[in-house]
Amino acid sequence: MSPEPAVRAASGRGLRIAAAVAGAIALIVVGAGITARAANSKHLRQWTGANAQPVVSVTQPQRGDSSYALELPGRLEAYARAPIYARVSGYLKDWKVDIGAQVRAGQVLGEIEAPDLDQQLSQAKADLMTAQANEALAKTTAERWQRLLKTDSVSVQEVDMKAGDFAAKEAIVKASSANVERLQVMEGFKRVVAPFDGIVTARDTDVGALINAGSGKGLELFVVSDIHKLRLYVNVPQNYVAQVTPGTQAQVTVPERPGQTFTATVETTSQSVDPSSGATLVQLAVDNQAGQLLPGAFANVHFDLPLASADLSVPASALIFDHRGVRVATVGPDNRIAFKPVSIARDLGDVVQVSSGLAANDRIVDSPPDGIGKGDQVRIATATTNGNTVATASTGPSAQGNGQ
């Protein structure tokens, strides 16, 4: 055999071997590519499925305090306040005290000139004297006729008439005497006096002013108030009336005394709810021996009311209001959503205290997204050190997979 066929045969075997090697390499490359793409596709599907789940922020209920603060506006009033009206008509002769003056019980505040009353008293005294004279004459006549009856000089009928006349004259004397006493008492009312110890808080008259008797005509002459102790009136909403009982103490502040706090004690309540306001009127007593508080002033009243049990506090943004009532969304151990109805005890604005429906270890969804439903799978968001929020179970496709 010539060398040329042998060379050609060897060359053909080399080409076949090279082709086989190239084919094997191509198969390996294609297989690796297909495997990588399949792995990336599976990973991408897992990543997409995971990121399709809503990411939610969760919080746990906080145990509330055993008491809560109730802030209400109130109005201070004098413990005893007496508007002084005139009992007699006339003109004001003079006044002895002005507003702000300290007065004692029985102290003269002013005097009234009442000439009509003076004339009525003089006439009543004269009528009394006339009645007394007539009574004396009737008495003498009745006694004389009694003696004549013993001698049968007069009839019994005539004697009885004289005795009756004496009795009538005696009754007239009593009536006239009572009228004089009444007018003398009225004369005493020309002096306007303070009914108790206190301060003159108003004077609505002046010298020469026409005075009309009685409280239904004109203004009061003076107002005397006892401010050693003040009444504080507060309208307490119906929800809190059961906690505001007699003996409950409150802290009081007034605008004119910044930084100062006064103590008030509940004395009584109206025992009724005003249908127009839904509140109960509560009366408190405030000691004011130092005179720092003013009657008629506005006051801020702070109650620390006890709670029957410590309620749980949740963010107001966690509440869901719909046709089912008030609910919160919770996340179970399997990261699935469950809804729980709750009862609101107090609304504090950003925080709401609930009295029932939650446990202290519940995981509550804060600001639940729209469309979230019962049984939905969610991912829990956690805050990182730089303040960004990430999902605890988030994963993503590799850069290599994206490049294939």
Buried (B, 14 or more C-beta within 10 A) or exposed (E): EEEEEEEEEEEEEEEEEEEEEEEEEEEEEEEEEEEEEEBBEEBBEEBEEBBEBBBBBBBBBBEBEEEBEBEBEBBBBBBBBBBBBBBBBBEBBEBBBEEEBEBEEEBBBBBBBBEEBBEBBEEBBEBBEEBBEBBEEBBEBBEEBEEBBEEEEBEEEEBEBBBEBBEEBBEBBEEBBEBBEEBEEBBEBBBBBBEEBBBBBBBBBEEEBEBBBEEEEBEBBBBBBBBBBBBBBBBBBEEBBEBBEEEBEBBBBBEEBEEEEBEBBBEEBBEEBEEEEEBBBBBBBBEBEEEEBBBEBEBBBBBBBEBEEEBBBBBBBBBBEEEEEBBBBBBEEEBEBBBBBBEBBBEEEEBBBBBEBBEEEBBBBBEBEEEBEEEBBBBBBEEEEEEEEEBEBEEBBBEEBEEE
